[in-house]
Every structure is written in C-alpha cells, then in structure tokens.
C-alpha cells in the first residue's frame, strides 16, 4: 500500500469504531492528495481479511502481507475484489446515478470470499444530485457487516443529511518536516532542502 500520513488519534478512533460496530459509514475529509484514500484502502485490506472467529481489528499502517494476503491486497489495488465496490469519478466527469445504483445491487448480494463488504466513494462531492439522493437512501439501508468509506476534498459540498449519518474524520495537511522526510526517503528524488520547500509551497 502507499505511504500514509495519518494521525494516530484518527487510527485509534477509527479502529475503536470498527470494533464496536459491524456496519457503519465514514467520511475522511481534507486536502486532496494527503492519504485519505490510501488509508481507506489499507483499512479495506485488513477488514476484508478478518475472520469471524477472530474479528477484532487492530489497524496497522505497516501491515505486512503473507502470500495469501498479498493476493487479496492485489485484488483491492486492482479494484477486482468481489467484496469491495469502488465508485470514483472519471476525468472531468461527475459520478452519475447509474454508478450509485450498482451500490444498491452490491449491498443486496452476500459476500463472496470475505466476512465483510466494503464500499469506497471517491470523492463524494462529485456525485450528481440524483446520485446523491440515491446514496442517501442506500445509507439508510446498509446491511450487516458492511463498511462504507466516503472520501471528501471539500466537506462544505457534502449534504448535511449525509454528514449527520456518518463518522467524520479530518485529515490535516502534511507538515513541511514530514513532506521533506517523505521525499528524502525516496531513492528517485535528489533535491536540496531549499528545492523541497519550493515544491511543498508550489503543491501545498
């Protein structure tokens, strides 16, 4: 999975909620590109590998997969896991109602190879009005052992009626020191600190 910069407070809070509820909806919101989707992917990977006899989840951002788990992780990364539905926008296009109708069909089916089912919508504010209304109805009918992760780059554009039905977590922007540390850890980057600060300022 990708590098994730996420406060441990968020990690522990989400972990607690997941262990207390066998179905719920989250919104991860904040600046675009700061790891909200990567965190949702990591959670999905670990949830989909939970077994009913040992269903306590301990979120591990440095999760190391064995061979079987790696196959599941690859299914998630390639968006081909049968118990994971990802709804995302295409370039310069809103997410239309047909995509959200797939969600309703997905919810009506039993899980295939996992104990749980997961839905990721990225970003939620790109849904059309009709798609948003359909989603709202689906949130009220969420099935047992189902988790939904909504990604938002601008929470002000998300309906209050949706916000009132979910657990919300704000992801802070990456601070300068973490940003410089991240790029310095990559072998294919060789910038001076001044150049790294310039890149940070340019791309926020």
C-alpha positions as CSV (number, residue, x, y, z in Angstrom):
1,X,0.0,0.0,0.0
2,X,1.0,3.6,-0.4
3,X,2.7,5.7,2.3
4,X,0.1,7.0,4.7
5,X,0.5,10.1,6.9
6,X,-2.4,9.9,9.3
7,X,-2.5,10.9,13.0
8,X,-2.5,8.0,15.4
9,X,-5.6,9.6,17.0
10,X,-7.5,9.0,13.8
11,X,-6.2,5.5,13.5
12,X,-7.2,4.6,17.1
13,X,-10.6,6.3,16.8
14,X,-11.4,4.5,13.6
15,X,-10.2,1.2,15.0
16,X,-12.4,1.6,18.0
17,X,-15.5,2.4,15.9
18,X,-14.9,-0.6,13.6
19,X,-14.6,-2.9,16.6
20,X,-17.8,-1.5,18.2
21,X,-20.0,-1.5,15.0
22,X,-20.3,-4.3,12.4
23,X,-21.7,-1.8,9.9
24,X,-21.1,2.0,9.7
25,X,-20.2,4.8,7.3
26,X,-17.1,7.1,7.5
27,X,-16.2,10.4,5.8
28,X,-12.5,11.1,5.5
29,X,-12.1,14.7,4.5
30,X,-9.4,17.3,4.0
31,X,-7.0,18.4,1.2
32,X,-6.7,16.3,-1.9
33,X,-3.7,14.0,-2.0
34,X,-2.9,13.7,1.7
35,X,-3.7,10.0,2.1
36,X,-7.5,9.7,2.8
37,X,-8.0,7.2,0.0
38,X,-4.7,5.3,0.9
39,X,-6.0,5.0,4.5
40,X,-9.4,3.7,3.2
41,X,-7.5,1.2,1.1
42,X,-5.4,0.0,4.0
43,X,-8.5,-0.4,6.2
44,X,-10.3,-2.3,3.4
45,X,-7.4,-4.7,3.0
46,X,-7.3,-5.5,6.7
47,X,-11.1,-5.7,7.2
48,X,-11.6,-8.0,4.2
49,X,-9.1,-10.4,5.7
50,X,-10.8,-10.6,9.1
51,X,-12.1,-14.0,10.2
52,X,-15.3,-14.3,12.1
53,X,-13.7,-16.3,14.9
54,X,-11.1,-13.6,15.4
55,X,-12.9,-10.5,14.3
56,X,-11.1,-7.9,16.5
57,X,-9.3,-5.4,14.2
58,X,-6.1,-3.8,15.1
59,X,-5.3,-1.2,12.4
60,X,-1.6,-1.5,11.3
61,X,-0.3,1.1,8.9
62,X,2.8,-1.1,8.4
63,X,0.8,-4.2,7.7
64,X,2.9,-6.9,6.1
65,X,1.0,-9.4,4.0
66,X,1.7,-13.1,3.6
67,X,1.3,-14.8,0.2
68,X,-2.5,-15.3,0.5
69,X,-3.0,-11.8,2.0
70,X,-0.9,-10.3,-0.8
71,X,-3.3,-11.8,-3.3
72,X,-6.2,-10.1,-1.5
73,X,-4.3,-6.9,-1.4
74,X,-3.6,-7.0,-5.2
75,X,-7.3,-7.6,-5.8
76,X,-8.1,-4.4,-3.8
77,X,-5.4,-2.4,-5.6
78,X,-6.6,-3.6,-9.0
79,X,-10.3,-3.0,-8.0
80,X,-11.2,-6.6,-8.7
81,X,-12.0,-7.8,-5.1
82,X,-15.6,-9.3,-5.2
83,X,-16.4,-7.9,-1.8
84,X,-15.2,-4.3,-2.5
85,X,-17.0,-1.8,-4.6
86,X,-15.1,1.4,-5.6
87,X,-17.1,4.3,-7.1
88,X,-14.9,7.1,-8.4
89,X,-15.1,9.8,-10.9
90,X,-13.6,9.7,-14.3
91,X,-11.6,12.7,-15.6
92,X,-13.8,15.9,-15.7
93,X,-16.9,13.8,-15.2
94,X,-19.4,13.7,-12.3
95,X,-20.4,10.4,-10.8
96,X,-23.9,9.6,-12.2
97,X,-26.8,7.8,-10.7
98,X,-26.1,4.5,-12.5
99,X,-22.9,4.1,-10.5
100,X,-24.7,4.5,-7.2
101,X,-27.3,2.0,-8.4
102,X,-24.5,-0.5,-8.6
103,X,-24.0,0.1,-4.9
104,X,-27.6,-0.9,-4.1
105,X,-27.2,-4.1,-6.1
106,X,-23.8,-4.8,-4.4
107,X,-25.4,-4.4,-1.0
108,X,-28.1,-6.9,-1.8
109,X,-25.6,-9.6,-2.5
110,X,-23.9,-11.8,0.1
111,X,-20.1,-11.5,0.5
112,X,-18.0,-13.9,-1.7
113,X,-14.6,-14.5,-0.1
114,X,-14.7,-12.3,3.0
115,X,-16.8,-11.9,6.1
116,X,-17.4,-8.2,5.2
117,X,-18.3,-6.0,2.3
118,X,-16.8,-2.6,1.7
119,X,-17.7,0.4,-0.4
120,X,-15.4,3.4,-1.2
121,X,-16.7,6.5,-2.9
122,X,-14.0,8.9,-4.1
123,X,-14.9,11.8,-3.9
124,X,-18.4,12.0,-2.7
125,X,-18.9,15.7,-3.8
126,X,-18.6,14.6,-7.4
127,X,-21.9,12.8,-7.3
128,X,-24.8,14.3,-9.2
129,X,-27.8,15.4,-7.3
130,X,-29.8,12.3,-8.3
131,X,-26.8,10.1,-7.4
132,X,-26.5,11.8,-4.0
133,X,-30.2,11.3,-3.2
134,X,-29.9,7.6,-4.2
135,X,-26.8,7.2,-2.0
136,X,-28.7,8.8,0.9
137,X,-31.4,6.1,0.7
138,X,-28.8,3.4,0.5
139,X,-27.0,4.6,3.6
140,X,-30.3,4.1,5.5
141,X,-30.4,0.5,4.3
142,X,-26.8,-0.5,4.9
143,X,-26.5,-4.2,5.5
144,X,-24.9,-6.2,8.4
145,X,-21.1,-6.4,8.1
146,X,-20.8,-3.6,5.7
147,X,-18.4,-0.6,5.9
148,X,-18.6,2.5,3.7
149,X,-15.8,5.0,3.3
150,X,-16.6,8.3,1.7
151,X,-13.7,10.5,0.6
152,X,-14.2,14.3,0.5
153,X,-11.9,17.0,-0.6
154,X,-14.4,19.7,0.4
155,X,-16.8,18.8,3.2
156,X,-18.8,22.0,2.6
157,X,-20.1,20.4,-0.6
158,X,-21.4,17.3,1.1
159,X,-25.1,17.3,2.1
160,X,-25.7,17.9,5.8
161,X,-28.1,15.0,5.8
162,X,-25.3,12.7,4.7
163,X,-22.9,14.2,7.2
164,X,-25.3,13.6,10.0
165,X,-25.3,9.8,9.3
166,X,-21.6,9.2,9.3
167,X,-18.4,9.3,11.4
168,X,-16.3,12.2,10.2
169,X,-12.5,12.5,10.4
170,X,-10.4,15.4,9.2
171,X,-7.0,14.8,7.8
172,X,-4.6,17.6,8.4
173,X,-2.2,18.7,5.6
174,X,1.2,17.2,5.8
175,X,3.6,19.5,7.6
176,X,6.8,20.6,6.0
177,X,9.1,18.4,8.0
178,X,7.1,15.2,7.1
179,X,6.9,16.3,3.5
180,X,10.7,16.7,3.3
181,X,11.3,13.4,5.1
182,X,8.9,11.6,2.7
183,X,10.7,12.8,-0.4
184,X,14.2,12.3,1.1
185,X,13.2,8.7,1.7
186,X,12.6,8.1,-2.0
187,X,15.6,6.9,-3.9
188,X,14.4,8.6,-7.1
189,X,14.4,12.1,-5.6
190,X,17.6,14.0,-5.0
191,X,16.5,17.6,-4.0
192,X,18.2,20.0,-1.7
193,X,16.1,21.2,1.3
194,X,15.5,24.6,-0.5
195,X,14.2,22.8,-3.6
196,X,11.9,20.5,-1.4
197,X,10.5,23.6,0.4
198,X,9.8,25.2,-3.0
199,X,8.0,22.0,-4.2
200,X,6.0,21.9,-1.0
201,X,4.9,25.6,-1.4
202,X,4.0,25.1,-5.1
203,X,1.8,22.0,-4.5
204,X,0.6,22.8,-0.9
